[in-house]
Amino acid sequence: MCRSAVVHADGWVDGFDAPDTARYLHANPKLIEYARAFTECEAASGRFFWKDPDGRWVHVCLSEAPPDMHGVGALVTLTPAALPERLTPRELDVLTLMAGGLSNQEIAARLIASNRTVSTHVEHILGKLRQTSRAGAAGVAVDRGYLRLPLPGRETPPLGLTVGFLHARAEGAAPSVGATAPSSLRPRVRRPLRIGSAFPLGGPASNDGREMLNGSALACVQSAAHIRRDAAAQRSDGEPADNRAR
């Protein structure tokens, strides 16, 4: 059964009408730290497996709190679940590090294992996930949340993954957000959407390219004119009738 709560940026937990969820989070404070770290990145979601002190596996999903909640927060959804695709805990370790871009040799060093052992784990993972490449397995892991926290090993966490950032933030090892963190993990900032095209302005297709460029420029001018007209019409509709008559 799924259960949810909201963790605010300051660590306050709102369990709604499910106090057992809040109690579970307080009993596993690292989950609260992961949720607080999630509020600092602009990832749409963060999903991973967590093994609680009683040895039970829980699939954790982090997402943005509902807009009616006060302040910034993360919605934490907990679902008790066995490891997927018959993966063993060690294979989940290896898969998590594979998704973080580590090579077999780097994984072996992090897990204090031999390269041969890691290679065997990778072969088993590919078979269980029905993938033919490491990249395919990594994609499945990220897409379905077949990752685990805390990250296995004690080396520097791979910040290219959302879970890597969450782990580092919770452990106090992450750099300041926006300094070196990947763009997908920087603070949420709304920016204008920019759309562009590449035009061949040199070579045999230069004439076609210039026509395309001129056509695009004309379309931009016409679009801007439409936007201005629509804005003026909206302002006019919002004015009292006597003001428009003047």
PETA-V394757 format. One line per field, one symbol per residue. burial: + if it has 9 or more other ideal C-beta (glycine too) atoms within 8 Angstrom, else -. A space follows every 50 residues. Layout:
burial: ???
This chain:
burial: --+++++++---+++--+--++++++-+-++++++++++++-+--+++++ ++----+++++++-+---+---+++++++-+-+---+---++++++++++ -+-+-+++-++-----+++-++-+++-++-+----+++-+++--+++++- ++----+++-+++++++++++--+--+---+---++------------++ -----+--++-++--+------------------------------
